[in-house]
């Protein structure tokens, strides 16, 4: 077995977990509480996933979004209390992470999802143990595609960019990798794959994370 990269940085939403399922369920509950018949469109949620935040909530709620800052705050409060489905990780992701971990690959998360939600989801799914660093969005840390989060993850791993790869699903992830000087690979099931491939046509597309071992 040959490891080209000894360190891997992973995006979270749309790469390791099918988070749109939870996103749409929470927004549907918010809308239902207001008596609105409108329901979240998963296609819109997937298209806006990499952007996230206020722009995402405004796009998915549409005309029922009163104030994006207020709506995203409510969404995050609900998310913090929501049950995380045991099968939220994409198929074969948990087993692949275990295999990579067992092969001695050091891994980290670099996500625009708020830090407490990254910690909660990975903890609830039993995946935290595979990551030596979990870098989510928090005050004072510029969001992707700024390289700050990726650089923090690299530092936590004791790695340099030349020995690492960023695995994601969106054009934002491609831009983040480029800004941090990292190789990049994309997952074939990713939400933003089409835009990511336009951003970097040469980026390899993985049908299985186990390919990272070769």
MDTraj code that builds the backbone (N, CA, C; nanometers):
import mdtraj as md
import numpy as np

residues = "UNK UNK UNK UNK UNK UNK UNK UNK UNK UNK UNK UNK UNK UNK UNK UNK UNK UNK UNK UNK UNK UNK UNK UNK UNK UNK UNK UNK UNK UNK UNK UNK UNK UNK UNK UNK UNK UNK UNK UNK UNK UNK UNK UNK UNK UNK UNK UNK UNK UNK UNK UNK UNK UNK UNK UNK UNK UNK UNK UNK UNK UNK UNK UNK UNK UNK UNK UNK UNK UNK UNK UNK UNK UNK UNK UNK UNK UNK UNK UNK UNK UNK UNK UNK UNK UNK UNK UNK UNK UNK UNK UNK UNK UNK UNK UNK UNK UNK UNK UNK UNK UNK UNK UNK UNK UNK UNK UNK UNK UNK UNK UNK UNK UNK UNK UNK UNK UNK UNK UNK UNK UNK UNK UNK UNK UNK UNK UNK UNK UNK UNK UNK UNK UNK UNK UNK UNK UNK UNK UNK UNK UNK UNK UNK UNK UNK UNK UNK UNK UNK UNK UNK UNK UNK UNK UNK UNK UNK UNK UNK UNK UNK UNK UNK UNK UNK UNK UNK UNK UNK UNK UNK UNK UNK UNK UNK UNK UNK UNK UNK UNK UNK UNK UNK UNK UNK UNK UNK UNK UNK UNK UNK UNK UNK UNK UNK UNK UNK UNK UNK UNK UNK UNK UNK UNK UNK UNK UNK UNK UNK UNK UNK UNK UNK".split()
xyz = np.array([
    [0.0845, -0.1197, 0.0000],
    [0.0000, 0.0000, 0.0000],
    [0.0880, 0.1247, 0.0000],
    [0.0644, 0.2151, -0.0932],
    [0.1429, 0.3379, -0.1038],
    [0.0552, 0.4567, -0.0686],
    [0.1016, 0.5403, 0.0220],
    [0.0281, 0.6600, 0.0600],
    [0.0965, 0.7812, -0.0017],
    [0.0263, 0.8461, -0.0942],
    [0.0835, 0.9670, -0.1525],
    [0.0752, 1.0824, -0.0535],
    [-0.0342, 1.0877, 0.0220],
    [-0.0544, 1.1956, 0.1187],
    [-0.0674, 1.1356, 0.2581],
    [0.0137, 1.1830, 0.3498],
    [0.0076, 1.1332, 0.4872],
    [-0.0932, 1.2083, 0.5717],
    [-0.1445, 1.3186, 0.5151],
    [-0.2400, 1.4016, 0.5884],
    [-0.3570, 1.4351, 0.4956],
    [-0.4776, 1.4285, 0.5499],
    [-0.5968, 1.4587, 0.4702],
    [-0.6850, 1.5562, 0.5471],
    [-0.7260, 1.6623, 0.4786],
    [-0.8256, 1.7552, 0.5305],
    [-0.9568, 1.7275, 0.4581],
    [-1.0624, 1.7099, 0.5339],
    [-1.1936, 1.6837, 0.4759],
    [-1.2887, 1.7997, 0.4997],
    [-1.3630, 1.8354, 0.3963],
    [-1.4853, 1.9126, 0.4150],
    [-1.5841, 1.8201, 0.4853],
    [-1.6923, 1.8763, 0.5406],
    [-1.7898, 1.7937, 0.6127],
    [-1.9202, 1.7775, 0.5345],
    [-1.9974, 1.8857, 0.5206],
    [-2.1281, 1.8779, 0.4548],
    [-2.1132, 1.8475, 0.3060],
    [-2.1863, 1.7482, 0.2589],
    [-2.1822, 1.7136, 0.1177],
    [-2.0620, 1.6313, 0.0790],
    [-1.9690, 1.6128, 0.1720],
    [-1.8494, 1.5320, 0.1480],
    [-1.8514, 1.4061, 0.2335],
    [-1.8669, 1.4245, 0.3637],
    [-1.8744, 1.3106, 0.4548],
    [-2.0165, 1.2816, 0.5009],
    [-2.0986, 1.3853, 0.5121],
    [-2.2339, 1.3662, 0.5634],
    [-2.3372, 1.4273, 0.4696],
    [-2.4541, 1.3641, 0.4662],
    [-2.5657, 1.4107, 0.3840],
    [-2.6485, 1.5101, 0.4642],
    [-2.5887, 1.6226, 0.4955],
    [-2.6447, 1.7177, 0.5907],
    [-2.7728, 1.7841, 0.5442],
    [-2.7992, 1.7863, 0.4136],
    [-2.9203, 1.8510, 0.3621],
    [-3.0460, 1.7864, 0.4190],
    [-3.0384, 1.6588, 0.4525],
    [-3.1531, 1.5921, 0.5136],
    [-3.1944, 1.6626, 0.6424],
    [-3.0966, 1.6949, 0.7253],
    [-3.1244, 1.7618, 0.8519],
    [-3.1614, 1.9074, 0.8279],
    [-3.0888, 1.9733, 0.7377],
    [-3.1178, 2.1134, 0.7055],
    [-3.2634, 2.1316, 0.6651],
    [-3.3100, 2.0499, 0.5723],
    [-3.4470, 2.0640, 0.5227],
    [-3.5494, 2.0309, 0.6307],
    [-3.5222, 1.9320, 0.7133],
    [-3.6153, 1.8959, 0.8204],
    [-3.6302, 2.0108, 0.9200],
    [-3.5203, 2.0763, 0.9544],
    [-3.5270, 2.1882, 1.0484],
    [-3.6013, 2.3061, 0.9874],
    [-3.5711, 2.3388, 0.8627],
    [-3.6386, 2.4516, 0.7983],
    [-3.7862, 2.4211, 0.7792],
    [-3.8207, 2.2972, 0.7456],
    [-3.9617, 2.2602, 0.7348],
    [-4.0344, 2.2825, 0.8667],
    [-3.9696, 2.2492, 0.9776],
    [-4.0307, 2.2693, 1.1091],
    [-4.0482, 2.4182, 1.1388],
    [-3.9497, 2.4986, 1.1002],
    [-3.9608, 2.6431, 1.1192],
    [-4.0778, 2.6996, 1.0399],
    [-4.0912, 2.6545, 0.9168],
    [-4.2000, 2.7021, 0.8315],
    [-4.3350, 2.6547, 0.8829],
    [-4.3424, 2.5294, 0.9256],
    [-4.4684, 2.4757, 0.9754],
    [-4.5143, 2.5498, 1.1002],
    [-4.4203, 2.5878, 1.1856],
    [-4.4558, 2.6613, 1.3069],
    [-4.5180, 2.7968, 1.2751],
    [-4.4922, 2.8482, 1.1545],
    [-4.5481, 2.9768, 1.1123],
    [-4.6744, 2.9601, 1.0288],
    [-4.7142, 2.8347, 1.0106],
    [-4.8341, 2.8082, 0.9321],
    [-4.8123, 2.8189, 0.7829],
    [-4.6865, 2.8176, 0.7385],
    [-4.6567, 2.8292, 0.5954],
    [-4.6664, 2.6929, 0.5287],
    [-4.7243, 2.6903, 0.4102],
    [-4.7345, 2.5651, 0.3344],
    [-4.6053, 2.5339, 0.2597],
    [-4.5209, 2.6338, 0.2428],
    [-4.3945, 2.6162, 0.1712],
    [-4.3054, 2.5169, 0.2440],
    [-4.2311, 2.4364, 0.1675],
    [-4.1374, 2.3428, 0.2258],
    [-4.0012, 2.3575, 0.1593],
    [-3.8972, 2.3223, 0.2310],
    [-3.7610, 2.3373, 0.1816],
    [-3.7370, 2.2487, 0.0599],
    [-3.6726, 2.3049, -0.0405],
    [-3.6377, 2.2313, -0.1616],
    [-3.4954, 2.1776, -0.1452],
    [-3.4780, 2.0457, -0.1385],
    [-3.3434, 1.9907, -0.1198],
    [-3.2443, 2.0341, -0.2277],
    [-3.2935, 2.0549, -0.3505],
    [-3.2039, 2.0967, -0.4586],
    [-3.1453, 2.2351, -0.4299],
    [-3.2279, 2.3252, -0.3780],
    [-3.1787, 2.4583, -0.3428],
    [-3.0835, 2.4494, -0.2245],
    [-3.1192, 2.3675, -0.1265],
    [-3.0325, 2.3515, -0.0093],
    [-2.8960, 2.2975, -0.0490],
    [-2.8925, 2.2014, -0.1407],
    [-2.7648, 2.1472, -0.1860],
    [-2.6848, 2.2523, -0.2623],
    [-2.7526, 2.3298, -0.3472],
    [-2.6830, 2.4315, -0.4259],
    [-2.6215, 2.5395, -0.3377],
    [-2.6852, 2.5661, -0.2216],
    [-2.6394, 2.6729, -0.1330],
    [-2.5568, 2.6214, -0.0168],
    [-2.5353, 2.4914, -0.0107],
    [-2.4686, 2.4318, 0.1043],
    [-2.3295, 2.4883, 0.1273],
    [-2.2510, 2.5000, 0.0230],
    [-2.1129, 2.5467, 0.0390],
    [-2.1068, 2.6927, 0.0823],
    [-2.2093, 2.7697, 0.0464],
    [-2.2147, 2.9111, 0.0869],
    [-2.2575, 2.9204, 0.2325],
    [-2.3677, 2.8498, 0.2642],
    [-2.4154, 2.8411, 0.4017],
    [-2.4648, 2.9727, 0.4584],
    [-2.4829, 2.9747, 0.5893],
    [-2.5177, 3.0956, 0.6617],
    [-2.6452, 3.1637, 0.6159],
    [-2.6429, 3.2951, 0.6208],
    [-2.7611, 3.3746, 0.5905],
    [-2.8067, 3.3568, 0.4460],
    [-2.7112, 3.3450, 0.3543],
    [-2.7480, 3.3280, 0.2132],
    [-2.8222, 3.1972, 0.1923],
    [-2.7794, 3.0927, 0.2600],
    [-2.8461, 2.9631, 0.2467],
    [-2.9873, 2.9683, 0.3013],
    [-3.0040, 3.0207, 0.4214],
    [-3.1359, 3.0209, 0.4836],
    [-3.2328, 3.1074, 0.4041],
    [-3.1842, 3.2194, 0.3494],
    [-3.2696, 3.3066, 0.2696],
    [-3.3145, 3.2373, 0.1417],
    [-3.2226, 3.1647, 0.0778],
    [-3.2567, 3.0972, -0.0470],
    [-3.3558, 2.9837, -0.0233],
    [-3.3362, 2.9061, 0.0828],
    [-3.4216, 2.7901, 0.1068],
    [-3.5579, 2.8315, 0.1598],
    [-3.5637, 2.9330, 0.2440],
    [-3.6929, 2.9785, 0.2974],
    [-3.7688, 3.0661, 0.1992],
    [-3.6967, 3.1260, 0.1050],
    [-3.7622, 3.2086, 0.0042],
    [-3.8348, 3.3277, 0.0635],
    [-3.9575, 3.3507, 0.0172],
    [-4.0358, 3.4669, 0.0609],
    [-4.0720, 3.4609, 0.2087],
    [-4.0568, 3.3454, 0.2710],
    [-4.0919, 3.3304, 0.4124],
    [-3.9763, 3.3671, 0.5051],
    [-3.8638, 3.4060, 0.4487],
    [-3.7493, 3.4501, 0.5289],
    [-3.7704, 3.5956, 0.5693],
    [-3.7864, 3.6191, 0.6989],
    [-3.8129, 3.7550, 0.7463],
    [-3.6842, 3.8362, 0.7548],
    [-3.5867, 3.7827, 0.8260],
    [-3.4562, 3.8468, 0.8405],
    [-3.3516, 3.7356, 0.8448],
    [-3.2619, 3.7303, 0.7464],
    [-3.1675, 3.6177, 0.7396],
    [-3.0848, 3.5969, 0.8663],
    [-3.0429, 3.7047, 0.9311],
    [-2.9613, 3.6907, 1.0518],
    [-3.0409, 3.6249, 1.1643],
    [-3.1667, 3.6649, 1.1772],
    [-3.2525, 3.6055, 1.2800],
    [-3.2855, 3.4614, 1.2467],
    [-3.3134, 3.4365, 1.1184],
    [-3.3511, 3.3009, 1.0763],
    [-3.2364, 3.2023, 1.0949],
    [-3.1157, 3.2427, 1.0586],
    [-3.0035, 3.1484, 1.0706],
    [-2.9710, 3.1229, 1.2179],
    [-2.9922, 3.2233, 1.3023],
    [-2.9703, 3.2032, 1.4459],
    [-3.0705, 3.1013, 1.5007],
    [-3.1974, 3.1134, 1.4583],
    [-3.2979, 3.0164, 1.5024],
    [-3.2666, 2.8772, 1.4479],
    [-3.2271, 2.8730, 1.3209],
    [-3.1917, 2.7449, 1.2597],
    [-3.0809, 2.6762, 1.3394],
    [-2.9790, 2.7491, 1.3768],
    [-2.8658, 2.6908, 1.4484],
    [-2.9052, 2.6481, 1.5896],
    [-2.9949, 2.7227, 1.6537],
    [-3.0430, 2.6811, 1.7863],
    [-3.1169, 2.5478, 1.7755],
    [-3.2010, 2.5356, 1.6747],
    [-3.2748, 2.4112, 1.6559],
    [-3.1804, 2.2962, 1.6204],
    [-3.0831, 2.3275, 1.5361],
    [-2.9883, 2.2251, 1.4933],
    [-2.9113, 2.1691, 1.6132],
    [-2.8763, 2.2567, 1.7066],
    [-2.7997, 2.2138, 1.8232],
    [-2.8774, 2.1147, 1.9091],
    [-3.0110, 2.1183, 1.8991],
    [-3.0949, 2.0287, 1.9791],
    [-3.1495, 1.9114, 1.8980],
    [-3.1292, 1.9131, 1.7673],
    [-3.1882, 1.8114, 1.6810],
    [-3.1162, 1.6781, 1.6940],
    [-3.1935, 1.5709, 1.6833],
    [-3.1341, 1.4379, 1.6803],
    [-3.0632, 1.4186, 1.5470],
    [-2.9464, 1.3592, 1.5513],
    [-2.8679, 1.3345, 1.4306],
    [-2.8931, 1.1900, 1.3862],
    [-2.9469, 1.1698, 1.2658],
    [-2.9712, 1.0334, 1.2184],
    [-2.8423, 0.9515, 1.2192],
    [-2.8532, 0.8283, 1.2634],
    [-2.7340, 0.7438, 1.2732],
    [-2.6709, 0.7162, 1.1383],
    [-2.7512, 0.7284, 1.0310],
    [-2.6992, 0.7019, 0.8961],
    [-2.6727, 0.8300, 0.8177],
    [-2.6449, 0.9393, 0.8880],
    [-2.6247, 1.0679, 0.8192],
    [-2.4974, 1.0689, 0.7348],
    [-2.3964, 0.9937, 0.7751],
    [-2.2759, 0.9840, 0.6920],
    [-2.3107, 0.9132, 0.5620],
    [-2.2468, 0.9548, 0.4534],
    [-2.2685, 0.8879, 0.3258],
    [-2.2238, 0.7416, 0.3364],
    [-2.2867, 0.6516, 0.2587],
    [-2.2500, 0.5105, 0.2652],
    [-2.0992, 0.4900, 0.2434],
    [-2.0433, 0.4013, 0.3200],
    [-1.9020, 0.3613, 0.3134],
    [-1.8072, 0.4657, 0.3721],
    [-1.8565, 0.5827, 0.4098],
    [-1.7670, 0.6825, 0.4693],
    [-1.7129, 0.6362, 0.6046],
    [-1.7966, 0.5888, 0.6974],
    [-1.7402, 0.5469, 0.8269],
    [-1.6336, 0.4376, 0.8145],
    [-1.6582, 0.3390, 0.7301],
    [-1.5610, 0.2313, 0.7154],
    [-1.4328, 0.2810, 0.6491],
    [-1.4456, 0.3727, 0.5531],
    [-1.3264, 0.4282, 0.4880],
    [-1.2444, 0.5112, 0.5853],
    [-1.3103, 0.5916, 0.6680],
    [-1.2369, 0.6705, 0.7673],
    [-1.1633, 0.5793, 0.8648],
    [-1.2282, 0.4703, 0.9050],
    [-1.1627, 0.3764, 0.9952],
    [-1.0402, 0.3135, 0.9290],
    [-1.0519, 0.2802, 0.8001],
    [-0.9394, 0.2195, 0.7281],
    [-0.8247, 0.3190, 0.7131],
    [-0.8564, 0.4432, 0.6795],
    [-0.7529, 0.5451, 0.6662],
    [-0.6829, 0.5683, 0.7997],
    [-0.7619, 0.5760, 0.9053],
    [-0.7070, 0.5946, 1.0393],
    [-0.6156, 0.4768, 1.0744],
    [-0.6618, 0.3574, 1.0452],
    [-0.5826, 0.2385, 1.0747],
    [-0.4535, 0.2303, 0.9950],
    [-0.4531, 0.2941, 0.8771],
    [-0.3332, 0.2944, 0.7936],
    [-0.2341, 0.4025, 0.8343],
    [-0.2696, 0.4798, 0.9372],
    [-0.1773, 0.5816, 0.9867],
    [-0.1921, 0.7176, 0.9222],
    [-0.3001, 0.7388, 0.8471],
    [-0.3243, 0.8696, 0.7867],
    [-0.3799, 0.9624, 0.8944],
    [-0.3215, 1.0801, 0.9084],
    [-0.3698, 1.1798, 1.0038],
    [-0.4725, 1.2681, 0.9336],
    [-0.5893, 1.2829, 0.9957],
    [-0.7002, 1.3509, 0.9292],
    [-0.7557, 1.4650, 1.0129],
    [-0.8117, 1.5636, 0.9429],
    [-0.8745, 1.6782, 1.0084],
    [-0.9965, 1.7205, 0.9286],
    [-1.0861, 1.7901, 0.9956],
    [-1.2030, 1.8507, 0.9315],
    [-1.1764, 1.9990, 0.9134],
    [-1.2146, 2.0516, 0.7970],
    [-1.2094, 2.1959, 0.7711],
    [-1.3427, 2.2336, 0.7089],
    [-1.4300, 2.2953, 0.7865],
    [-1.5691, 2.3170, 0.7452],
    [-1.6132, 2.4602, 0.7734],
    [-1.7119, 2.5063, 0.6959],
    [-1.7772, 2.6338, 0.7247],
    [-1.8969, 2.6168, 0.8174],
    [-1.9267, 2.4936, 0.8591],
    [-2.0325, 2.4719, 0.9572],
    [-1.9827, 2.5209, 1.0927],
    [-2.0685, 2.5849, 1.1722],
    [-2.0240, 2.6334, 1.3034],
    [-1.9568, 2.5239, 1.3867],
    [-1.8538, 2.5618, 1.4593],
    [-1.7757, 2.4658, 1.5362],
    [-1.8609, 2.3764, 1.6269],
    [-1.9556, 2.4332, 1.7040],
    [-2.0337, 2.3454, 1.7923],
    [-2.1127, 2.2399, 1.7155],
    [-2.1603, 2.2727, 1.5958],
    [-2.2366, 2.1749, 1.5179],
    [-2.1443, 2.0679, 1.4593],
    [-2.0255, 2.1070, 1.4150],
    [-1.9279, 2.0068, 1.3700],
    [-1.9002, 1.9079, 1.4819],
    [-1.8743, 1.9603, 1.6015],
    [-1.8420, 1.8748, 1.7150],
    [-1.9588, 1.7829, 1.7492],
    [-2.0803, 1.8379, 1.7494],
    [-2.1988, 1.7588, 1.7844],
    [-2.2223, 1.6460, 1.6842],
    [-2.2214, 1.6803, 1.5557],
    [-2.2534, 1.5806, 1.4538],
    [-2.1505, 1.4684, 1.4516],
    [-2.0243, 1.5040, 1.4495],
    [-1.9200, 1.4009, 1.4459],
    [-1.9219, 1.3160, 1.5730],
    [-1.9514, 1.3805, 1.6861],
    [-1.9614, 1.3065, 1.8111],
    [-2.0792, 1.2110, 1.8106],
    [-2.1950, 1.2596, 1.7662],
    [-2.3155, 1.1753, 1.7634],
    [-2.2993, 1.0580, 1.6681],
    [-2.2228, 1.0775, 1.5613],
    [-2.2017, 0.9709, 1.4630],
    [-2.0868, 0.8775, 1.5020],
    [-2.0170, 0.9106, 1.6100],
    [-1.9048, 0.8275, 1.6537],
    [-1.7826, 0.8383, 1.5648],
    [-1.7670, 0.9518, 1.4958],
    [-1.6562, 0.9683, 1.4017],
    [-1.5435, 1.0576, 1.4547],
    [-1.5672, 1.1223, 1.5673],
    [-1.4680, 1.2170, 1.6196],
    [-1.3305, 1.1527, 1.6353],
    [-1.3283, 1.0264, 1.6757],
    [-1.2016, 0.9596, 1.7061],
    [-1.1071, 0.9509, 1.5870],
    [-1.1608, 0.9678, 1.4659],
    [-1.0761, 0.9555, 1.3477],
    [-1.0013, 1.0853, 1.3143],
    [-1.0362, 1.1945, 1.3799],
    [-0.9814, 1.3248, 1.3420],
    [-0.8962, 1.3839, 1.4538],
    [-0.7774, 1.4250, 1.4166],
    [-0.6881, 1.4869, 1.5137],
    [-0.7194, 1.6348, 1.5322],
    [-0.7952, 1.6917, 1.4399],
    [-0.8385, 1.8310, 1.4524],
    [-0.9727, 1.8467, 1.3825],
    [-1.0603, 1.9255, 1.4429],
    [-1.1892, 1.9602, 1.3826],
    [-1.1967, 2.1117, 1.3818],
    [-1.1877, 2.1689, 1.2639],
    [-1.1875, 2.3148, 1.2499],
    [-1.3179, 2.3558, 1.1819],
    [-1.4072, 2.4151, 1.2600],
    [-1.5321, 2.4669, 1.2076],
    [-1.5330, 2.6183, 1.2110],
    [-1.6444, 2.6759, 1.1680],
    [-1.6552, 2.8219, 1.1654],
    [-1.6734, 2.8759, 1.3073],
    [-1.6055, 2.9849, 1.3338],
    [-1.6186, 3.0508, 1.4639],
    [-1.5740, 3.1963, 1.4483],
    [-1.6125, 3.2820, 1.5415],
    [-1.5724, 3.4228, 1.5329],
    [-1.4208, 3.4372, 1.5265],
    [-1.3776, 3.5250, 1.4370],
    [-1.2354, 3.5527, 1.4240],
    [-1.1619, 3.4647, 1.3263],
    [-1.2288, 3.3597, 1.2768],
    [-1.1658, 3.2709, 1.1785],
    [-1.2348, 3.2918, 1.0444],
    [-1.1655, 3.3474, 0.9455],
    [-1.2289, 3.3690, 0.8145],
    [-1.2810, 3.2388, 0.7549],
    [-1.3958, 3.2472, 0.6920],
    [-1.4581, 3.1301, 0.6334],
    [-1.3875, 3.0887, 0.5044],
    [-1.3997, 2.9625, 0.4705],
    [-1.3556, 2.9175, 0.3385],
    [-1.4289, 3.0007, 0.2330],
    [-1.3633, 3.0383, 0.1229],
    [-1.2378, 2.9857, 0.0706],
    [-1.1090, 3.0499, 0.1225],
    [-1.1193, 3.1358, 0.2249],
    [-0.9953, 3.1825, 0.2875],
    [-0.9191, 3.0602, 0.3397],
    [-0.7870, 3.0617, 0.3342],
    [-0.7086, 2.9433, 0.3721],
    [-0.6882, 2.9264, 0.5220],
    [-0.7392, 3.0191, 0.6029],
    [-0.7082, 3.0208, 0.7457],
    [-0.7468, 2.8915, 0.8165],
    [-0.8670, 2.8412, 0.7894],
    [-0.9098, 2.7176, 0.8548],
    [-0.8248, 2.5996, 0.8139],
    [-0.7924, 2.5919, 0.6845],
    [-0.7069, 2.4833, 0.6365],
    [-0.5679, 2.4923, 0.6985],
    [-0.5164, 2.6138, 0.7075],
    [-0.3837, 2.6305, 0.7677],
    [-0.3850, 2.5934, 0.9159],
    [-0.4942, 2.6246, 0.9850],
    [-0.5050, 2.5866, 1.1259],
    [-0.5091, 2.4350, 1.1403],
    [-0.5835, 2.3701, 1.0510],
    [-0.5911, 2.2237, 1.0546],
    [-0.4542, 2.1625, 1.0270],
    [-0.3819, 2.2155, 0.9291],
    [-0.2478, 2.1655, 0.8989],
    [-0.1557, 2.1797, 1.0199],
    [-0.1629, 2.2940, 1.0843],
    [-0.0777, 2.3172, 1.2014],
    [-0.1107, 2.2180, 1.3129],
    [-0.2406, 2.1907, 1.3308],
    [-0.2816, 2.0969, 1.4351],
    [-0.2328, 1.9553, 1.4049],
    [-0.2214, 1.9230, 1.2764],
    [-0.1719, 1.7920, 1.2354],
    [-0.0196, 1.7854, 1.2348],
    [0.0457, 1.8996, 1.2472],
    [0.1910, 1.9031, 1.2342],
    [0.2342, 1.8774, 1.0912],
    [0.1527, 1.9235, 0.9961],
    [0.1747, 1.8936, 0.8545],
    [0.2095, 2.0184, 0.7765],
    [0.2684, 1.9966, 0.6595],
    [0.2886, 2.1031, 0.5620],
    [0.2027, 2.0700, 0.4411],
    [0.1691, 2.1722, 0.3649],
    [0.0751, 2.1557, 0.2537],
    [0.1210, 2.0517, 0.1526],
    [0.2522, 2.0417, 0.1317],
    [0.3033, 1.9495, 0.0302],
    [0.2735, 1.8038, 0.0626],
    [0.2481, 1.7733, 0.1890],
    [0.2224, 1.6353, 0.2299],
    [0.0743, 1.6069, 0.2511],
    [-0.0129, 1.7031, 0.2148],
    [-0.1546, 1.6906, 0.2475],
    [-0.2429, 1.7102, 0.1248],
    [-0.3661, 1.6645, 0.1382],
    [-0.4661, 1.6819, 0.0332],
    [-0.5967, 1.7258, 0.0976],
    [-0.6702, 1.8083, 0.0262],
    [-0.8017, 1.8536, 0.0712],
    [-0.9064, 1.7764, -0.0083],
    [-0.9979, 1.7106, 0.0615],
    [-1.1047, 1.6348, -0.0032],
    [-1.2366, 1.7061, 0.0219],
    [-1.3033, 1.7471, -0.0862],
    [-1.4279, 1.8218, -0.0724],
    [-1.5231, 1.7949, -0.1861],
    [-1.6221, 1.8839, -0.1982],
    [-1.7253, 1.8596, -0.3000],
    [-1.7671, 1.9847, -0.3744],
    [-1.7057, 2.0995, -0.3442],
    [-1.7564, 2.2257, -0.3989],
    [-1.6454, 2.3127, -0.4558],
    [-1.6873, 2.4140, -0.5314],
    [-1.5917, 2.5119, -0.5820],
    [-1.5253, 2.5873, -0.4675],
    [-1.5978, 2.6046, -0.3582],
    [-1.5394, 2.6681, -0.2393],
    [-1.4240, 2.5841, -0.1858],
    [-1.4409, 2.4525, -0.1857],
    [-1.3331, 2.3646, -0.1391],
    [-1.2126, 2.3699, -0.2326],
    [-1.2385, 2.3748, -0.3627],
    [-1.1289, 2.3870, -0.4595],
    [-1.0514, 2.5157, -0.4348],
    [-1.1239, 2.6260, -0.4175],
    [-1.0584, 2.7547, -0.3950],
    [-0.9816, 2.7560, -0.2631],
    [-1.0353, 2.6898, -0.1613],
    [-0.9671, 2.6806, -0.0323],
    [-0.8353, 2.6055, -0.0472],
    [-0.8402, 2.4920, -0.1159],
    [-0.7195, 2.4129, -0.1376],
    [-0.6151, 2.4932, -0.2139],
    [-0.6582, 2.5621, -0.3162],
    [-0.5650, 2.6416, -0.3950],
    [-0.5022, 2.7515, -0.3104],
    [-0.5843, 2.8172, -0.2273],
    [-0.5327, 2.9259, -0.1436],
    [-0.4322, 2.8754, -0.0406],
    [-0.4509, 2.7500, 0.0058],
    [-0.3612, 2.6931, 0.1065],
    [-0.2456, 2.6143, 0.0450],
    [-0.2406, 2.6050, -0.0878],
    [-0.1334, 2.5312, -0.1545],
    [-0.1469, 2.3811, -0.1443],
    [-0.2712, 2.3325, -0.1338],
    [-0.2978, 2.1898, -0.1167],
    [-0.3429, 2.1246, -0.2458],
    [-0.3066, 1.9986, -0.2643],
    [-0.3730, 1.9178, -0.3658],
    [-0.5194, 1.9046, -0.3269],
    [-0.6054, 1.8769, -0.4262],
    [-0.7477, 1.8647, -0.3976],
    [-0.8038, 1.7432, -0.4699],
    [-0.8981, 1.6764, -0.4056],
    [-0.9758, 1.5696, -0.4682],
    [-1.1221, 1.5934, -0.4350],
    [-1.2090, 1.5465, -0.5231],
    [-1.3530, 1.5673, -0.5076],
    [-1.4225, 1.4332, -0.4913],
    [-1.5386, 1.4339, -0.4247],
    [-1.6153, 1.3105, -0.4100],
    [-1.7289, 1.3098, -0.5119],
    [-1.7510, 1.1952, -0.5732],
    [-1.8472, 1.1862, -0.6833],
    [-1.9900, 1.2095, -0.6379],
    [-2.0183, 1.1911, -0.5096],
    [-2.1543, 1.2102, -0.4577],
    [-2.1768, 1.3517, -0.4040],
    [-2.0777, 1.4375, -0.4172],
    [-2.0846, 1.5695, -0.3557],
    [-2.1941, 1.6590, -0.4099],
    [-2.2442, 1.7454, -0.3231],
    [-2.3507, 1.8383, -0.3607],
    [-2.3069, 1.9324, -0.4725],
    [-2.1847, 1.9830, -0.4640],
    [-2.1400, 2.0857, -0.5569],
    [-2.0410, 2.0366, -0.6604],
    [-2.0500, 1.9089, -0.6950],
    [-1.9477, 1.8493, -0.7820],
    [-1.9355, 1.9201, -0.9164],
    [-2.0476, 1.9536, -0.9795],
    [-2.0420, 2.0144, -1.1133],
    [-1.9645, 2.1462, -1.1097],
    [-1.9946, 2.2313, -1.0130],
    [-1.9234, 2.3590, -1.0012],
    [-1.7769, 2.3364, -0.9645],
    [-1.7513, 2.2379, -0.8810],
    [-1.6135, 2.2096, -0.8408],
    [-1.5302, 2.1635, -0.9594],
    [-1.5891, 2.0821, -1.0460],
    [-1.5149, 2.0340, -1.1628],
    [-1.4889, 2.1466, -1.2611],
    [-1.5797, 2.2413, -1.2694],
    [-1.5534, 2.3583, -1.3538],
    [-1.4404, 2.4418, -1.2945],
    [-1.4342, 2.4479, -1.1624],
    [-1.3298, 2.5264, -1.0975],
    [-1.1921, 2.4622, -1.1144],
    [-1.1881, 2.3288, -1.1179],
    [-1.0612, 2.2576, -1.1373],
    [-1.0875, 2.1288, -1.2151],
    [-1.0875, 2.1386, -1.3493],
    [-1.1164, 2.0192, -1.4309],
    [-1.0175, 1.9051, -1.4095],
    [-0.8997, 1.9346, -1.3587],
    [-0.7982, 1.8311, -1.3408],
    [-0.8093, 1.7591, -1.2066],
    [-0.8939, 1.8075, -1.1170],
    [-0.9044, 1.7451, -0.9852],
    [-0.9594, 1.6038, -0.9971],
    [-0.8964, 1.5051, -0.9341],
    [-0.9498, 1.3693, -0.9382],
    [-1.0837, 1.3613, -0.8659],
    [-1.1721, 1.2758, -0.9164],
    [-1.3030, 1.2546, -0.8558],
    [-1.3060, 1.1134, -0.7991],
    [-1.3317, 1.1034, -0.6705],
    [-1.3285, 0.9752, -0.6007],
    [-1.4672, 0.9137, -0.5928],
    [-1.4789, 0.7883, -0.6312],
    [-1.6023, 0.7136, -0.6112],
    [-1.6022, 0.6433, -0.4765],
    [-1.4869, 0.6392, -0.4128],
    [-1.4707, 0.5706, -0.2853],
    [-1.3520, 0.6336, -0.2131],
    [-1.3689, 0.6696, -0.0879],
    [-1.2592, 0.7302, -0.0130],
    [-1.1413, 0.6358, 0.0051],
    [-1.1644, 0.5072, -0.0114],
    [-1.0552, 0.4103, -0.0015],
    [-0.9487, 0.4351, -0.1087],
    [-0.9867, 0.5049, -0.2170],
    [-0.8891, 0.5371, -0.3214],
    [-0.7763, 0.6248, -0.2673],
    [-0.8003, 0.6922, -0.1545],
    [-0.6978, 0.7768, -0.0958],
    [-0.5812, 0.6959, -0.0395],
    [-0.5997, 0.5665, -0.0246],
    [-0.4920, 0.4812, 0.0235],
    [-0.3925, 0.4443, -0.0868],
    [-0.4331, 0.4672, -0.2138],
    [-0.3472, 0.4255, -0.3234],
    [-0.2798, 0.5409, -0.3922],
])
top = md.Topology()
chain = top.add_chain()
for i, resn in enumerate(residues, 1):
    res = top.add_residue(resn, chain, resSeq=i)
    for name in ("N", "CA", "C"):
        top.add_atom(name, md.element.get_by_symbol(name[0]), res)
traj = md.Trajectory(xyz[None], top)
